[in-house]
């Protein structure tokens, strides 16, 4: 059976990527995770994968090479990826960052959780809403 659910994950913090992947496995072990250290790498992986259907993108706001907003702008400019749900995670709860993300077309802006249990709750919320 082909896996129909994919989460594209871009975060330059390896520990955060690990926690998010573990939380995803805890919530639904059938979800495929395609991860990248920055937005530029993520865009390449998204283009190569051909798995934009039944997928969501989880972006870290602050990354080197291509930050979350730049990555989102690029995703929204690619016709076959433009409608994919995108989630912005940030360590900052600054509302101006959230406003920028929503203007750029983010589906939801969330502050990064501070515990594994909170990551599980976040992933549960995202899979219920978008997958």
C-alpha positions in Angstrom: 0.0 0.0 0.0 1.4 3.4 -1.0 1.8 5.9 1.8 -0.6 8.8 1.1 0.5 11.1 3.9 3.7 13.1 3.9 5.1 15.9 6.1 7.9 18.0 4.6 9.9 19.3 7.4 12.5 22.1 7.3 14.3 23.1 10.4 18.0 23.9 10.9 17.9 22.6 14.5 18.6 18.8 14.4 17.2 18.3 17.9 13.9 20.0 16.9 13.7 17.9 13.7 14.3 14.7 15.9 11.5 15.7 18.3 9.1 16.5 15.5 9.9 13.2 13.7 9.4 11.2 17.0 6.1 13.0 17.7 4.9 12.2 14.1 5.8 8.5 14.6 3.9 8.5 18.0 0.8 10.1 16.3 0.8 8.1 13.1 3.6 5.8 12.1 2.3 5.7 8.5 3.2 9.3 7.9 6.3 9.7 5.7 8.7 12.5 6.8 10.9 14.2 4.3 13.3 16.5 6.2 15.7 19.3 5.3 18.1 21.6 7.2 16.9 24.7 5.3 14.3 26.0 2.9 16.5 25.7 -0.2 17.1 22.0 0.5 13.4 21.5 1.2 12.3 23.0 -2.1 14.6 20.6 -4.0 13.2 17.6 -2.1 9.6 18.7 -2.6 10.2 19.1 -6.4 11.9 15.7 -6.6 9.4 13.8 -4.4 6.2 14.3 -6.4 4.3 13.9 -3.2 2.6 17.2 -2.8 -0.9 15.6 -2.6 -1.9 14.6 0.9 1.1 16.5 2.3 1.8 19.4 4.6 4.9 21.5 5.0 6.3 22.4 8.5 8.8 25.3 8.3 11.0 26.8 11.0 10.8 30.6 10.8 14.6 31.2 11.2 16.9 29.1 9.1 20.1 29.8 7.2 20.2 30.1 3.4 16.5 30.4 3.0 14.3 31.3 6.0 10.7 30.1 6.5 9.1 33.2 4.9 11.4 32.9 1.8 10.7 29.2 1.6 6.9 29.8 1.8 7.1 32.5 -0.9 8.9 30.0 -3.2 6.4 27.2 -2.4 3.5 29.5 -3.1 5.0 30.5 -6.5 5.2 26.9 -7.8 1.8 26.0 -9.3 1.6 22.3 -8.3 2.8 23.2 -4.7 1.0 26.5 -4.2 -2.0 25.0 -2.3 -0.2 22.7 0.0 -1.0 23.5 3.7 2.0 25.1 5.4 2.8 25.5 9.1 5.3 27.9 10.4 7.0 27.1 13.7 9.0 29.7 15.6 10.6 30.1 19.0 9.3 33.6 19.0 5.7 34.4 19.9 6.2 37.9 18.4 2.9 38.8 16.7 4.7 40.7 13.9 6.3 37.4 12.8 3.0 35.7 12.7 1.5 38.6 10.7 4.3 38.3 8.1 3.7 34.6 7.9 0.0 34.9 7.4 0.5 37.6 4.7 2.9 35.2 2.9 0.2 32.5 2.9 0.9 30.3 5.9 -1.9 28.1 6.9 -1.1 28.3 10.7 1.6 29.9 12.8 2.6 28.2 16.0 5.2 28.8 18.7 7.5 25.8 19.1 6.5 23.5 21.9 8.9 23.2 24.9 8.2 19.5 25.7 7.9 16.2 23.8 4.3 15.9 25.0 3.5 19.3 23.5 5.1 18.3 20.2 2.8 15.3 20.2 -0.2 17.5 20.8 0.9 19.8 18.0 1.4 17.0 15.5 -2.0 15.5 16.5 -3.6 18.9 15.8 -1.9 19.3 12.4 -2.7 15.8 11.2 -6.3 16.2 12.3 -6.6 19.5 10.5 -4.5 18.9 7.3 -4.1 15.2 6.7 
